[in-house]
Amino acid sequence: MTGTADSSQVSRSSIGLRSERGPILLSLMLSTSLVALDSTIIATAVPAVVGDLGGFAQFPWLFSIYVLAQAASTPIYGRLADILGRKPLMMIGIALFLLGSILCGFAWSMPALIVFRAIQGLGAGAIQPISITIAGDIYTVRERAKVQGYLASVWGISSVVGPALGGVFSDLVSWRWIFFLNIPLCLIAAALLLRNFTEEPVRSRQKIDYLGAGLLATGTALLILGLLEGGQAWSWISAPSIAVFGAALVLLVVFVLVERRVEHPILPLWVLRRRVLLASSIASLLAGAIVLGLSSYVPTYGQVVLGASAILAGFALAALTIGWPIAASLAGALYLRWGFRSTAVVGAVFVLAGTSLTLTLGRSSELWQIALYCVVVGLGMGWVTAPTLVAAQSSVDWSERGVVTSTNLFARSIGSAVGVAVFGAVVNSLSGPGEGTPSAGALMPALHVVFLGMAGIAAALLVAVAFMPGHRQQEQPAEAR
C-alpha cells in the first residue's frame, strides 16, 4: 500500500471533478464504444474486404491480432497508469487507436490491414482498462455499479449495432469507412477528456520495469496465439503448437522470477495473493469463457439447428447484453445492502441457472427459449462482474487501482481465449471438421457438450465468488486481504 496520501489525493480530485464527471463519463463511453465496435463491426464486412484485398485464408487474423494485441498490452498499460497517471496513458491509447484506424482505412493488402489492426489493438489495450480505472477514481463505491452498467451497455449496443453497421458501410459506401468512422469518435473522446479531466501531477520515482513488461507482453501474446490458432492453423499436438506453448511457458516463468526480484514490478505478484483480488480475477476469467461460449455458439444454434435467420439468431444473443447492463446498474444498491460477496453469489446462481437451462435445448426448441436463457445469464453476469470489479478496486488506493483493474480485464481476455479454443476443439471433434457448416444432426450433440461445459464453468464461478471475503468493503481501506 502507498499510504493515506494517495487516498486523500483521490478524495480531493473526486470532489473537484464532480461537476465535470458527466463529460468525462461521455468521453469514457465514446472511447469504450471504439473498442467494442471494432470487435464486431468488421465481421459482416469480411466478404467486401476479401473481394478488395484478397487473402481469404488470412482474414481470421483480422480478429485474432486485434484480441492478441489488446490482451497482451492491457496489464502493462494498467501498471503504467499507476506510475504516470491515467490521462497520459488514455490519450496514448486513443492516439494509437486513431492511427490504427486511419491506416486500416488506407490498407492496400491483407497483411498490411492485419498489421494496422494490431495497432488498433494496442490502443484498445489502454482504452478499456483505463476507462474503468478513471471511473473508479471519480465515482464512489455507491455510484460505481451504475457507471459500470453504463459502460456495459456500450458493449451491449455495439454487439447489436456493430455487425449491422459494418454491413451497411460495405454495401452502400465502402468497407474502409468502417475505420474512418472512428476518426471523429476518437477526436471527440480525446477533446472531452482533455477539457474536463484534470489530474493532479503524479510524482513517482518508480523505475519502469521494461524487462518485465517485455516478458509479459511476449509470453502472453504467444499463449493467446497458441489458444486462438490451436486446432485451426495447426493441430494441438504438432511442432508449431508445442513450440508456441513451450516458448510462452518459458517466458512467463522467467517473468515471475524477474517480478519477484525487481523493486517496482510491472505486474506485482501481490495482485494474485490477496484473497479479494484473486477471487475477482478468477471470476473474471470464468465469466470471459462463458460469454465467449455463448457469443460463439448461440447464433450457430439458432441458424443451423433451429433454421432461424442470421438477424433473429443475433437478436437471441443480444438478449444477453440486455440483462447485463440492467443488472450491473442495480448491483450498487444490492452490494451496499448485502455486501460484495452475497451479491456476486446471487449473480453466479443466475448464471448457473441460465447455462443449465441451455442443456434442455434441442432441435425442436424455440428461439425465444435461448433468448430467455441468455437474459438470465446476462442478469447474473451483471451481478457478478460489477461487484467483483468494484470490490477489487475498492480494496486498494489510487496508486494500485490501475494494475488491479487491468489484471481483472486481462483475466477475462485469457478466459475468452481459452473458452474459444476449448469449445472450438469440442465442436470440431464431435461434429466433424469439414469445410462446410455441419448439419443440425451432427452439430447438436457437439453443442450439447459445449452447453454442458458452460454450466460446469458457471458452477466453478459460483465457487470462486463464494471465496471472496464476506465483509463489506469501504472506499479505500488501509489493508485488504
Protein Blocks (a to p, Z undefined) as FASTA:
>chain_A
ZZjklmmmmmmmmmmmmmmmmmmmmmmmmmmmmmmmmmmmmmmmmmmmmmmngomlmmmm
mmmmmmmmmmmmmmmmmmmmmmnojklmmmmmmmmmmmmmmmmmmpcbfklmmmmmmmmm
mmmmmmmmmmmmmmmmmpcfklmmmmmmmmmmmmmmmmmmmmmmmmmmmmmmcmklmmmm
mmmmmmmmmmmmmmmmccdddddfbdcdfklmmmmmmmmmmmmmmmmmgoklpcfbdfkl
mmmmmmmmmmmmmmmmmmmmmmbdfbdfklmmpmklmmmmmmmmmmmmmmmmmmmmmmmm
mmmmnopafklmmmmmmmmmmmmmmmmmmmmmmmmmnojklmmmmmmmmmmmmmmmmmmg
cfkbcfklmmmmmmmmmmmmmmmmmmmmmmmmmmpcfklmmmmmmmmmmmmmmmmmmmmm
mmmmmmmmmnopafbdcdfklmmmmmmmmmmmmmmmmmmmmmmmmmpcfbdcdfbdfbdZ
Z
